[in-house]
Amino acid sequence: MRGASIMKFMKNFLKISGALLLAAMTFQMSTTISHAAEKSMNYQVKANLPTSQHDPKATYFDLRLKPEQEETISIMVQNTDDQAHVFDVTPNTAITNENGVVDYSQANKKADKTAPVNISSIVSGDHKITVPANSTHNATFKIKMPAKAFDGVLLGGFNIAREGNDSAKSQKDSVTIRNKFAYVIGLRITENDTLVTPHLKMNEIKAGLINYRTSVTTNLQNTKAVMISDMKVDAKIMKRGSTKVLHRTTKDNLAMAPNSNFNYAISWDNEALKAGKYTLDLTAAEKSGQKWHFTRNFEITSKKASQSNKDAVDLKKQTINWWYIIGGIVLVILVGYIVYLKRKEKKN
């Protein structure tokens, strides 16, 4: 009789528990909206190639210079608008941005500590010119090479933008979008044909937010004066001492400017950062056949995790394992019911 009573109780309890579990299930849906804007620029630019041009077929500056040599170069800016405009012509050192793309548009960027020289520091000239309506004007620059010889490549570019040349504002759902249009003319300087082998270094690892989403970043540094092209990076994060991959981010078609660095982000998949000790395993390979592998331990502190999670968006809620909860409740009630029956037998 006692066993039959227990079985009947369990059957009814599980029916109720199953209904509660079904009611607890939820689904989420998200949508992504893309915006794009286009506008005519109303001006053209062209590199006036000097006699020091190494590759005459190139449309950018590909200069072969010697230590301490001086060279004058110019860029033609053609204003095709019916009114005069002011143009900013800025020589910039090539960097690698956070997307793994070589970027020539960042002004006043410090050169990587491994660079032979900051290319923007050896170029002086017309950073701002006024071009009358429907006419052309040359922006002239002087290059003064450093005294110390180097192997490899100095890479940069001239960013040419018309002042006030913002795209038409686009506003939707209280979000205003602006795009700044500009031309870039590359500047490549070499002193010889010596081949330089790329070298990749992995620096510090940090936990935090990228675009308000939980991530871990590691700084990758190209320490040589040579481009790294068509690079694939595969990064995995595990609990220290475990081989189970918790988070993984793989990207290909990346590029790095000579003597530059950038932060490679490993997505935490919109999960809350958890304090603890971890291991990062990263492999990078580029088209020339060069391959690098790094394994590094790091730690996420409770303070950093708490601060990042507080400011993060779209964090996934912790999943509740209802089977464990229901099982625990069943066990407690079952034990209580058995004790009750035993006490009842003793009284009888």
N, C-alpha and C positions, 0 to 999 in steps of 0.2 A: 504493500500500500504506500509505504513511504517513497519508494522508487517511482511509482506511478505518479504520485503528487509532484515530485520534483520534475519529471519529464513534462508533465502538463504545464507546470509553471514556466519552464524554459521555452517551450513552444510558443506560448502566448507572449512571453517577453521579447523573443526574437522577432516576432511579427511586428510588434510595436517599434522595436529598435530599427528594423529595416525601413519602415515608413519614415521615421525621423531622419535616417541617413539620406534617403532619397530627397527629402525636403531640404536638406542642407547643401545640396550640390548647386553650384553657380557657374555661369559662363561669362566670359569677358570678350568684348569686341573692340578693336581699335581701328581707326582709319587714318590714313596719311594723305595730306593734301599738298600737292606740289604747285609752285608758282614759278612763272618765267616772264621775263620782260625783255624787249628788244628796242633799240633806238639807233637811228643813223648817227654816225659820229661826226660827219661833216668836215673831216680832215684826214690827210694821208701823211705818212712819214717814210723816209728812206735813208739808209746809211750811205754816206759818201765815202766809199772805200779808199784808203790811202795806199801808198806804195808798199807799206809794210804788211799788207794783206797777205796772209799765208795761203788761204784757199780762195782764189779769185771767183769761184762759182758760188760761194756762200753769199747770202743776202744780209748777213750780220757781220759784225767786226770779228775777224779771226786773225789776230795780229801776232807776228813773230818779232819779238823785240829782244834787246840785250840789257844786261844790268846797267842801270843809270841812264839808259837811253830815254830821250824825250820824243814824243810823237804828238802831232795835232790831228784831231779827227773832227768830223762835223756830221750833223744829222739835219736833213732837209725836212721841214715841216710845211705842208701845203694846206692852207686854209681855204676850203671850198664853200664857205658860208658867205652870206652877203653882208656880214659885219665883222669887225676886227675881234680877235680873241687873244687871250693870254694863255700860254701853254707852259706847264711845268715839265721840265726835262731833268730827271733825277737819275744819276748813276748809282746803282745798288749792287752790293755783293750778293751773289746767289746763295740762298739758304735752302734748307729742307723744311717744309712746313709740317704740321701735325698729321697731315694726310699722306705723308710720304711722297710729296710732289716737290720738284725743284721750283722755287719761287724767286722771281726777279723783282718783285714789286715792293719789298719791305725796305723802307728807308731807315737810315741811322741804326742799322743792326750791327752789333759788335761781331767782328770776325771770330770764328772758332779759334781757340787757343793753339790749335795745331796748324793753322794756316800760315803760309810764308808771309802773307801781307793781306790786309783788308783792301780789296780792289777799289772800293769807293774812296779810300784815303789817298790813292795815287792819281785820282782823276779830279780835275778842277775845270770850271768853265761856266757857260751860260745855263744856269738852272731855271731861268725864267725868261721867256721871250714873248714879245707881242707881234702877232702876224696880222697885217691888214686884211681886209675882205678880199677874197678871190686872188690871193697871192701866196708867195712862198718866202720862207726865211730860214737861214741856217743857224742852228745852235752849235757853237764851237767849243771843243773841250781839249785840254792838254793832259797828256799822260806822262808821268815821271816815274820811271821804273826804279825799284829799290836797288841799293848797291849790291846786296847779297844775291848771288845766283840761286836758282831753284830748278828742280825738275818737276814736271807735271803741268797742271793747268790752273790758271787763275780764271775764275768764271764769275760773270756778273751780267748786268744788262741795264739799258737805259729805259726808264719808265716814262712814257710821254702821255700826259693827260691834259685835256683842255679844262681850264678852270670853269666851274659851274656846269660841267658836262655830266650831270647826274641823269640817270634814266627817269622816265616819267614815273611819278610816285604811284604805287599800287596799294590800295587799302582795302582790306577785307577782314571782317571779323575783328576789327580794332587793331589789326597788325599792318604797319606801314613798311613797305619793302622798297629799298633803294639800291640801285646798282651803279657803281662807278666804272665807266669804260675808260680803257687806256690801251695804248700800243706799247709793246716791248721790243726793243732791238737788242739782241744778245751781244755780249762782249767777252771774247775768249782770248786769253793771252798766254803764249808759250815762249820759252827761250830755247828749247831744243826738242829733239824727237825721242828722248829717253822715255822708255815705257815705265810706268809706275804701277805697281800691283796694289789693288784696293785692300784696305784693312778695316775691319769692323770691330768696334769695341762696345761692350755693354756696360753702362754705368749704373747709376742709382735706380732703385725700384721704389715707387711710391703708390700708396692707396689714396683714393679720393674720388673726385667727380670730374667727368668729362661731359660738358653740356648738361650738367645737373643729373647725370646718370652714374651710378656706381661703377668704378673701374679701377684697374691697377695699371700703372704706366711704367715702362722702363726706357731709359734714355739710351738710344743707339747712336754711336758716333763714328763717322767716316773720318779717319785720321790722316788720310793721304790726299794729295792734290790730284785726284782723279775722280771722275764720275762713277757711281755705282748705278747700273741700269737694270731694268727688268728683274727686280729683286723680289723674292718670295720669302715671307716671314711666317713661321708657325710657332705660336707661343702657347704653352700649356701650364696651368697652375694646379698643384696638388697640395694636400695637407702634407706637412713635413713628415717623412718616413712612410708615406703611402704612395702607391702607384695609380690610384684612382684619380682621373682627371675631373676636377671640379668646374673649371672654366677654360675655354680655348678660343683663340682668335687667330684666324689665318687670313693673310692678305697677299695678293700678288700684284705684279706690274708696278711695284714701288721703285722710286729712284731717289738717290741722294746726291746733292751737290758736293763738289770737292771740299774737304775740310769743313764738314758741317755735322750737326747733330739734330735729332728730333725725338719726341716722346712717343713711343709706340704703345698704343692703348689696348689692353686686354679687357673686353667687356665682362662685367660681373652679372650679365644677363638680367638686369633689373632686380637683382636680389640684394637684400641688405648685406653690407659688409659685416663680417664676423671677426672679432678679435682672435688672433691665433698665430701660429707659426706655419709658414708655407714654403713651397719650393717652386721656382719658376724655371721651366725648361724651354729654351728658345733655340730654334734653328733658322738660319737665314742662308739663302743661296741666290747668286746672281748669274746672269746669262753667260758670263765668261767661264763659268765652272767653279768659281770661288765659293766656298761653303764655310759657314761658321756655326759653332754649337756652344751654347752657354747653359750652365746650370747654376742657379744662385738661390740661396735661402734668404728669406725676408720675413718680416713680422708686421702684422697689422695690430696696432694698439687699440685698447678699448676706447680711449679718448678720440682717436682718429675715426674709428668705426662709428661711434655715436654721433660725432659732428657731421660726418658725411651723410649718414642715413637721415639725419634730421633735415638736411637741405636737399636731399635727392627727390626726384620726381618719378612717378610711375613704378614705385617699388612694388614688387609682388608681395601679396600678403602671405604670411606663413601658412602653409597647408596643414590643416588639422586632420590627423589620422583618426577618423571616427571609429575604425575597427578596434584600435587600441583602447579608446575611451569606452566604447560599448563593452568590450571584453572585460575591462576593469570593473565596470558597473555590474556586469553579469556575475563576475567572480565574487564581488563584495556581497551582492544580494544572495547568491547561492550559499556562500559560507554562513551568512546570517540566517538563512532559512533552515540549513542543516542544524545549526546550533539551537534554533527555535524548536525543531522537531525532537532533538535529543532531550531538551529540557522538558518538553511536554511528555515524553515517554517516562522520564524519571518521576514526574508528578503522578502519572497514572500507575 
